[in-house]
Amino acid sequence: MTRKQKHLLTRILVAAVLFLAGSLLHLPEYVEMGVFLVCYAVVGWDIVWKAITNILHGQVFDENFLMTIATIGALILGEHSEGVAVMLFYQVGEWFQSYAVSKSRKSIASLMDIRPDYANVEQDGKLVQVDPDEVQIGSVIVVKPGERIPLDGTIIKGSSALDTSALTGESMPREVEPGMEVISGCIKPTGILTIQTTKEFGESTVAKILDLVENASDKKGKTENFITRFARYYTPAVVFAALALAVLPPLITGQAFGVWIYRALTFLVISCPCALVISIPLSFFGGIGGASRIGVLVKGSNYLESLAHAEVVVFDKTGTLTKGSFAVSEIHPNGMKEEKLLELAAYAEDYSNHPISLSIKKAYGKKIDNSRISNVQEIAGHGVQAVIDDKSVLAGNAKLMEKEHIKYKPSVSIGTVVYLACDGKYAGCIVIEDEVKEDAPAAIKLLKSSGIRKTVMLTGDADAVGQKVAGRLGLDQAYTELLPADKVDRVEDLLKQKSEKGKLVFVGDGINDAPVLARADVGIAMGGLGSDAAIEAADVVLMTDEPSKIAAVMKIARKTIGIANQNIVFALGVKFLVLVLGALGYANMWAAVFADVGVSVIAILNAIRAMREAAEYDCVKKIQVGE
């Protein structure tokens, strides 16, 4: 608990003791009244003060005004115990609200802890602690064990396993070494890293994330906006209704004013919209906080609400469903073993830094003896020729085989094919493909099982490549050979196919997909870790390369909306019923306490459930989809 929460709880406990003493002990009337007044002052002075200050600032109609008028009115009418009880239980509700907000804020607060306090800068051979805002691009900073990396940069010296859990929600450390880029906000558990900064603090990853989180509450969903508008007109309406209830019936019927004033005061307590005003924003706050716990940043409750109504999910391919890096998928030797063919290819491609060459060397996985290689020639647009162990080796595309008049077997495999020949004879081929992310198939299955009507992939790749990936992942549809403008056109067509209330979600990997991210109902950026463009362009940012988190955040969104709707129906239903009973004289202040404070506490406890979905994500990850 916070200091403020402890202080309020102490006041509540002291007031409760005084209330019980006044109610249970047979005290003289004037002593009993004094005890109740002291009790009222202890527990309710801040509510009365807020009401007065708000009135002075022109903000009359709020819950503080309603509670003050109702309770002071009850005290004047001689209903001391009921007036004090209303204020006491109202403060109990306020304490529950504060505690619930703190609980929901905890996960976001842990994210906010990524803000660095200082940076160790090398100056004249000494380390000086300076404000991260003062560090210039190109400066050399030193990160000691246990410190957070204050700015984005490139490692000059040192290696370590970085703790990225505050950014990604993942406990697995990330191995880094000289030459690799690192981002701000990560913790350096052991050793020392020397880093050359590449960005100012204001443009760093941690600054952008903090800005995103801090401003998430500014973008309200339809449900939140409805409650805001509702409370704005509802509160003054019930005040005037209560005034009419206190004055008109006695004037018309000739009954005593005291009876109807008491009913009007009860009416005011019942009508207090605390449950709605508190629980609905808290539900969304809990949902956004729950998403942040699994490394998903939602920029506002409006996007959370849209995710809950998602019908169509559209994916980019490269960098989203696939890793965007090449890997050897097939080896087809001709007259030799697979290991030998892969060795020849690795040696032939040794002097090239082309992604295809690098993937072959990675698949080979052994140290290359350069003394075995000679006379390496690159044939532009075709491949390479090299002498390996005194044997002439060709490695390249089909054009190279045709150019050198070598009879080969055209591959039917889909992907980039590297053909090899040794001493003028066809030796076989190696197929290289963009790797599918490990959890991409599971992500698609989870989306379909959660009610997504259609999954689509948009890619600029060749049709055969795109259709193969789509088939492997179980996507419903794939559009291939698209330019960026074509992707927007396809999304426009898909937007026309969804239902009126349904939403289209596009998942991409940053700046290349910016036009589509902007056009979709909700834009989700994959692999936001270190991607400035992703953080800026998207409505939702996944801080890891795990597509399965899309289904997880949608589940959180649906649960959040469900909880918010439950609270609306429950709060309005109870209040309407008790309001009618109060106006007719069948409900007293105690019923009013339940209709206000009781409903608020129940609604708040219900709102906290929005956080639990995130806690269940780790369990979901362990489930093998399809079992």
Rosetta blueprint (number, residue, H / E / L):
1 M L
2 T L
3 R H
4 K H
5 Q H
6 K H
7 H H
8 L H
9 L H
10 T H
11 R H
12 I H
13 L H
14 V H
15 A H
16 A H
17 V H
18 L H
19 F H
20 L H
21 A H
22 G H
23 S H
24 L H
25 L L
26 H L
27 L L
28 P L
29 E H
30 Y H
31 V H
32 E H
33 M H
34 G H
35 V H
36 F H
37 L H
38 V H
39 C H
40 Y H
41 A H
42 V H
43 V H
44 G H
45 W H
46 D H
47 I H
48 V H
49 W H
50 K H
51 A H
52 I H
53 T H
54 N H
55 I H
56 L H
57 H L
58 G L
59 Q L
60 V L
61 F L
62 D L
63 E H
64 N H
65 F H
66 L H
67 M H
68 T H
69 I H
70 A H
71 T H
72 I H
73 G H
74 A H
75 L H
76 I H
77 L L
78 G L
79 E L
80 H H
81 S H
82 E H
83 G H
84 V H
85 A H
86 V H
87 M H
88 L H
89 F H
90 Y H
91 Q H
92 V H
93 G H
94 E H
95 W H
96 F H
97 Q H
98 S H
99 Y H
100 A H
101 V H
102 S H
103 K H
104 S H
105 R H
106 K H
107 S H
108 I H
109 A H
110 S H
111 L H
112 M H
113 D L
114 I L
115 R L
116 P L
117 D L
118 Y L
119 A E
120 N E
121 V E
122 E E
123 Q E
124 D L
125 G L
126 K E
127 L E
128 V E
129 Q E
130 V E
131 D L
132 P H
133 D H
134 E H
135 V L
136 Q L
137 I L
138 G L
139 S L
140 V E
141 I E
142 V E
143 V E
144 K L
145 P L
146 G L
147 E L
148 R E
149 I L
150 P L
151 L L
152 D L
153 G E
154 T E
155 I E
156 I E
157 K E
158 G L
159 S L
160 S E
161 A E
162 L E
163 D E
164 T L
165 S H
166 A H
167 L H
168 T H
169 G L
170 E L
171 S L
172 M L
173 P L
174 R E
175 E E
176 V E
177 E L
178 P L
179 G L
180 M L
181 E E
182 V E
183 I L
184 S L
185 G L
186 C L
187 I E
188 K L
189 P L
190 T L
191 G L
192 I L
193 L E
194 T E
195 I E
196 Q E
197 T E
198 T L
199 K L
200 E L
201 F H
202 G H
203 E H
204 S L
205 T H
206 V H
207 A H
208 K H
209 I H
210 L H
211 D H
212 L H
213 V H
214 E H
215 N L
216 A H
217 S H
218 D H
219 K L
220 K L
221 G L
222 K H
223 T H
224 E H
225 N H
226 F H
227 I H
228 T H
229 R H
230 F H
231 A H
232 R H
233 Y H
234 Y H
235 T H
236 P H
237 A H
238 V H
239 V H
240 F H
241 A H
242 A H
243 L H
244 A H
245 L H
246 A H
247 V H
248 L H
249 P H
250 P H
251 L H
252 I H
253 T H
254 G L
255 Q L
256 A L
257 F H
258 G H
259 V H
260 W H
261 I H
262 Y H
263 R H
264 A H
265 L H
266 T H
267 F H
268 L H
269 V H
270 I H
271 S H
272 C L
273 P L
274 C H
275 A H
276 L H
277 V H
278 I H
279 S H
280 I H
281 P H
282 L H
283 S H
284 F H
285 F H
286 G H
287 G H
288 I H
289 G H
290 G H
291 A H
292 S H
293 R H
294 I L
295 G L
296 V E
297 L E
298 V E
299 K L
300 G L
301 S H
302 N H
303 Y H
304 L H
305 E H
306 S H
307 L H
308 A H
309 H L
310 A E
311 E E
312 V E
313 V E
314 V E
315 F E
316 D E
317 K L
318 T E
319 G L
320 T L
321 L L
322 T E
323 K E
324 G E
325 S E
326 F E
327 A E
328 V E
329 S E
330 E E
331 I E
332 H E
333 P E
334 N L
335 G L
336 M L
337 K L
338 E H
339 E H
340 K H
341 L H
342 L H
343 E H
344 L H
345 A H
346 A H
347 Y H
348 A H
349 E L
350 D L
351 Y L
352 S L
353 N L
354 H L
355 P H
356 I H
357 S H
358 L H
359 S H
360 I H
361 K H
362 K H
363 A H
364 Y H
365 G L
366 K L
367 K L
368 I L
369 D L
370 N H
371 S H
372 R H
373 I E
374 S E
375 N E
376 V E
377 Q E
378 E E
379 I E
380 A L
381 G L
382 H L
383 G E
384 V E
385 Q E
386 A E
387 V E
388 I E
389 D L
390 D L
391 K E
392 S E
393 V E
394 L E
395 A E
396 G E
397 N L
398 A H
399 K H
400 L H
401 M H
402 E H
403 K H
404 E L
405 H L
406 I L
407 K L
408 Y L
409 K L
410 P L
411 S L
412 V L
413 S L
414 I L
415 G L
416 T E
417 V E
418 V E
419 Y E
420 L E
421 A E
422 C E
423 D L
424 G L
425 K E
426 Y E
427 A E
428 G E
429 C E
430 I E
431 V E
432 I E
433 E E
434 D E
435 E E
436 V E
437 K L
438 E L
439 D L
440 A H
441 P H
442 A H
443 A H
444 I H
445 K H
446 L H
447 L H
448 K H
449 S H
450 S L
451 G L
452 I L
453 R L
454 K E
455 T E
456 V E
457 M E
458 L E
459 T L
460 G L
461 D L
462 A L
463 D H
464 A H
465 V H
466 G H
467 Q H
468 K H
469 V H
470 A H
471 G H
472 R H
473 L H
474 G L
475 L L
476 D L
477 Q E
478 A E
479 Y E
480 T L
481 E L
482 L L
483 L L
484 P H
485 A H
486 D H
487 K H
488 V H
489 D H
490 R H
491 V H
492 E H
493 D H
494 L H
495 L H
496 K H
497 Q H
498 K L
499 S L
500 E L
501 K L
502 G L
503 K E
504 L E
505 V E
506 F E
507 V E
508 G E
509 D L
510 G L
511 I H
512 N H
513 D H
514 A H
515 P H
516 V H
517 L H
518 A H
519 R H
520 A L
521 D L
522 V E
523 G E
524 I E
525 A E
526 M L
527 G L
528 G L
529 L L
530 G L
531 S L
532 D H
533 A H
534 A H
535 I H
536 E H
537 A H
538 A L
539 D L
540 V E
541 V E
542 L E
543 M L
544 T L
545 D L
546 E L
547 P L
548 S H
549 K H
550 I H
551 A H
552 A H
553 V H
554 M H
555 K H
556 I H
557 A H
558 R H
559 K H
560 T H
561 I H
562 G H
563 I H
564 A H
565 N H
566 Q H
567 N H
568 I H
569 V H
570 F H
571 A H
572 L H
573 G H
574 V H
575 K H
576 F H
577 L H
578 V H
579 L H
580 V H
581 L H
582 G H
583 A H
584 L L
585 G L
586 Y L
587 A L
588 N L
589 M H
590 W H
591 A H
592 A H
593 V H
594 F H
595 A H
596 D H
597 V H
598 G H
599 V H
600 S H
601 V H
602 I H
603 A H
604 I H
605 L H
606 N H
607 A H
608 I H
609 R H
610 A H
611 M H
612 R H
613 E H
614 A H
615 A H
616 E L
617 Y H
618 D H
619 C H
620 V H
621 K H
622 K H
623 I L
624 Q L
625 V L
626 G L
627 E L
